[in-house]
């Protein structure tokens, strides 16, 4: 079982920045693939960024060059730095973990990000 504490969402103007944090517990962070997903109203949940065990990272095309995922293993925390935010980035953002060698996903409670002037 993996538990999360997410933080960092909020309201920001277009062009602004936010940093999301997700602190994980219940499992060694070094055995977890970590990711951020988002779900906008009326749309399916989509992958935003993922960092797997070993360090490889991939991003959705829509956020490349604007978002950065990183993790601090000492703090069991994964971050999503979001720059140059656009209204279309508005969504609930979810932290996700998958245990190395497993297909079972664990989800955070979600944090709302709203980009609006």
Helices and strands as residue ranges (DSSP letters): E 3-7, E 10-12, E 18-25, G 29-31, E 32-39, E 46-51, E 57-59, G 61-63, E 67-72, E 77-82, G 87-89, E 91-99, E 105-107, E 111-115
